């Protein structure tokens, strides 16, 4: 399956609306980051399009890029100070685990992941959040996000799970 087919058929391909990207970029002060990684973003991603407008330095990877990058084996760029993306919801536990593993290994300094609000549930995920709560921030959306290219039935309650982003309070709503 190629990228265009996957965009239409995969329940994990949910394109983030522009306003969501613009809001998080403002909240975290994206211009202050020097080495940004978008690990789940292809050429048509609003994360990349807005980053290009702002002339940010970033590396974008996706399993459908020319290199077939896979988040679970792809290394972040050197001196990566921010990873930000809307990852596949069906792999949320594995993505959270690898994100904190990259933090522990010093390969990543901070991250912001757009995930369903339900990501905050379960004892297994709660263990991660409790272990890293000293630098954890949760930003909850006041309204559901209607993701691009999805029917109205794919409106979901979401939050940003952020780690080591100094400008953010522990808990907030946007």
C-alpha positions, 0 to 999 in steps of 0.5 A: 500500500502506498501513502495515498492509499494509506491516507484513505484506508488507515484508521491511524491516518488522521491529519491534524487541522491547521488551527491545532498546529498553530495553537501548539506552536504558539503555546510552546514557542516553537521558534525557540527550538533548534532541532525539531523532529516530526516523526509521523509527518509526510509532505502534506502535514500541517506540522511541516507546512507551518514549520516551512512558513516559519523557516524552522529547522526540522527533520520529518520522517514517515514510514512512507517517505523515500527511506521507509522510516519507522518511528520505532527504529528511526533515530531522532536528528542529532541534538533533537530538542523537540519531537512534535506530532500527531502519532497513530492512536492505535500505537499510543502506549508503544509511542509513549514508551519509546518517547520516554526511552528516547528522553532517558537515552538523551536522544530527545530533550522534549516532546509534544504528542497529540493523542486521544484524551483516553491516553491518560487512562490505564494503569500501565500508561499512568505509570509513565506519567507518574514517573515523569510528572516533574516535567509533564504537561497536559493540555486538554482541548475544550472541544473535540477535534474534527480531523481532516479527511475524516467523516464527522464521526471521527471527532474525538476528545484529545490532549497534548501530552508534553514533556520538558516544555518549560513554558507550559503549566502542568495542566491546562485547557485550550 
